[in-house]
Amino acid sequence: MRVHLKRRIERTLTLWTEYGVERMERSVDFEEVDAGLIVRRRGGNSALSIPRGSLIRYEASSSESNEIVAIESLAD
Protein backbone atom coordinates (compact mmCIF):
# COMPACT_ATOMS: atom_id res chain seq x y z
CA MET A 1 0.00 0.00 0.00
CA ARG A 2 1.28 3.47 -0.89
CA VAL A 3 -0.10 6.63 0.67
CA HIS A 4 0.23 9.97 -1.15
CA LEU A 5 0.39 13.01 1.12
CA LYS A 6 0.08 16.71 0.51
CA ARG A 7 1.88 19.07 2.87
CA ARG A 8 -0.32 21.87 4.22
CA ILE A 9 0.88 24.99 5.98
CA GLU A 10 -1.75 27.16 7.64
CA ARG A 11 -0.78 30.69 8.57
CA THR A 12 -2.64 32.73 11.14
CA LEU A 13 -2.31 36.40 11.97
CA THR A 14 -3.52 37.65 15.35
CA LEU A 15 -4.20 41.38 15.61
CA TRP A 16 -4.63 43.40 18.78
CA THR A 17 -6.40 46.67 17.99
CA GLU A 18 -8.26 49.33 19.92
CA TYR A 19 -11.43 47.40 18.99
CA GLY A 20 -10.29 44.05 20.44
CA VAL A 21 -8.42 40.94 19.31
CA GLU A 22 -8.98 39.43 15.88
CA ARG A 23 -7.58 36.15 14.63
CA MET A 24 -7.25 35.91 10.85
CA GLU A 25 -7.06 32.30 9.70
CA ARG A 26 -5.81 31.33 6.24
CA SER A 27 -3.74 34.45 5.76
CA VAL A 28 -1.21 34.02 2.96
CA ASP A 29 1.09 36.93 3.57
CA PHE A 30 1.24 40.31 5.25
CA GLU A 31 3.38 43.39 4.83
CA GLU A 32 4.05 46.19 7.27
CA VAL A 33 3.86 49.58 5.56
CA ASP A 34 3.91 53.14 6.91
CA ALA A 35 0.10 53.24 7.00
CA GLY A 36 -0.23 49.90 8.90
CA LEU A 37 -0.54 46.30 7.70
CA ILE A 38 -1.58 44.95 4.32
CA VAL A 39 -2.93 41.39 4.68
CA ARG A 40 -3.43 39.01 1.76
CA ARG A 41 -5.70 36.03 2.33
CA ARG A 42 -6.11 32.71 0.57
CA GLY A 43 -9.11 32.39 -1.69
CA GLY A 44 -8.58 35.39 -3.93
CA ASN A 45 -10.16 37.93 -1.58
CA SER A 46 -8.86 41.46 -1.91
CA ALA A 47 -6.11 42.54 0.46
CA LEU A 48 -7.11 44.03 3.80
CA SER A 49 -5.60 47.23 5.11
CA ILE A 50 -5.25 47.56 8.90
CA PRO A 51 -4.55 51.21 9.83
CA ARG A 52 -1.53 51.76 12.08
CA GLY A 53 -3.53 54.12 14.31
CA SER A 54 -5.80 51.30 15.52
CA LEU A 55 -3.10 48.59 15.61
CA ILE A 56 -1.57 47.86 19.01
CA ARG A 57 0.27 44.63 18.25
CA TYR A 58 0.29 41.68 15.83
CA GLU A 59 1.68 38.16 15.83
CA ALA A 60 2.04 35.68 12.99
CA SER A 61 2.06 31.91 13.48
CA SER A 62 1.89 28.82 11.29
CA SER A 63 1.10 25.15 11.65
CA GLU A 64 2.03 22.28 9.37
CA SER A 65 0.12 19.09 8.68
CA ASN A 66 -0.16 16.36 6.05
CA GLU A 67 -3.33 15.58 4.12
CA ILE A 68 -3.91 12.16 2.56
CA VAL A 69 -4.77 12.73 -1.10
CA ALA A 70 -4.65 9.13 -2.35
CA ILE A 71 -4.12 5.58 -1.19
CA GLU A 72 -2.71 3.19 -3.76
CA SER A 73 -2.85 -0.58 -3.46
CA LEU A 74 0.27 -2.37 -4.65
CA ALA A 75 -0.20 -5.75 -6.29
CA ASP A 76 2.38 -8.47 -5.56
N, C-alpha and C positions, 0 to 999 in steps of 0.2 A: 504494500500500500504506500502511495506517495501523497503527501499533503502539500498543497501549494498555498503559501501565505503571502499576504500583502501587508507591508509595514505601514502603520498609521501613526502620524504624529498630530496630536491635538494641542493647539496653542490657546491659551486663555489670557486675557488682559483684565486685571482688576483695577478699577479706578475709584479713588476717593475724591469726591468733589464736595462743594458746599451743599449739595442737594442729597448727599448720602453716598453709599457704596454701590457700585455697579460692576457686575462680573460679565464680561463679554466672552462668550464661548465661540469657538470656531473662528477666531481672528487669524488672519493670514500673516499680516505684517503691520507694524506701526512705525511712525516716524515723528520724532520730536522736532517741531519747527518753532520759530519765534512766537507765533500766534497760539501755540498749544500742541496738541497731538492730532495727527492724521492717522486714522485706523482703517485698514482695508480688511474686509471680511470675505470668507469663502462663500461662494454661491453667486458671485457676480453683482452683489449689492454695491451701491455707490459708496465711496469712502465717507467715513464720518469725521467731522471736525470737532474736537473737544477744546473749547477756549481755555487758554492758560489762566485767565482770571478766576475760573470756577474750579480749576484742578488743584488739589492739595497734594496728591501723591498717586503714583501708579506702579504696578508690579506685573511683570510678564512671567508666565510659567508654561511648561509644556509637559505632556505625558506621551509615552510611546506604548503602542500595543501591536499585536499581530492579528490579522483577520484571515480566517480560512476562506479562500476563494474557490478551491476545488479539491476534491479527494479523488485520486486515481488508483484504480485497482491494478496491480501488476500480476499478469498471468505467469505461471511457472514455465 
